[in-house]
Amino acid sequence: MPQQERVVAVGLLTERDLRALGQSFKRAYPLEQNYEFQDLLTAIDHADRDYRTGAKTAAS
């Protein structure tokens, strides 16, 4: 069985970001304009804040 590649990053990028990354960036999955991910962004912001301040999270 072939070894699967690990996912190392997931990001929310603008079209300008993708252009800056150039042709070497191979996989991008566009989201619909009306796709709502505010809850995800809020959770990421909280996790980032907790990480930077050394706070313990439920997942720790």
N, C-alpha and C positions, 0 to 999 in steps of 0.2 A: 504494500500500500504506500503511495507517495506521501511524503511528509507535507502537511499543510502549512502554509505560511501563516505566521501570527499577525494579527492586526496590531499595529503599533501606534496608530493615530487615527482619530476621527476629528474632523474639523468642519466648521461652517465658514465657507469662503464666499467672497463676492466674485463676480466675473473678472473684475480687475485683479483680484488676488490670483485667480487661475492664470490669467495672461502673464502675470509676473513670474509665476512658477515655470511657465514655458512648456515645451513639448515633453519634457521628461516626467511631468506629472501625468500619469496614465489613467487613473480611475477617479472619476468624479460623477456623482449621482445627483442631478438637479432636483430641487424640491419645488413643489408647486408654490406659487406666490401666496396662496391663502393657507399654506401649511402653518399650523400654529405650534410653536415649540417654546413658548415663553416659560412654561414650567421647567423644561429641560435647562434653559439658560439660567434660570434662577437657581436650580439645584447645582449647576456647575459653578456659579458665582459663590454660593455658600460653601461648597467643598473647597474651592480655591482659597477663600478667606480663612477657613478652618485650617487648611494646610499651612498657609503662611503664618498664622498665629500659633500653630502647634496645638490647636484645640482637638480634643478627642471627638470622633464622630461615631455614629451608630455602627458603621462598618469597620471601625478600628478594633 
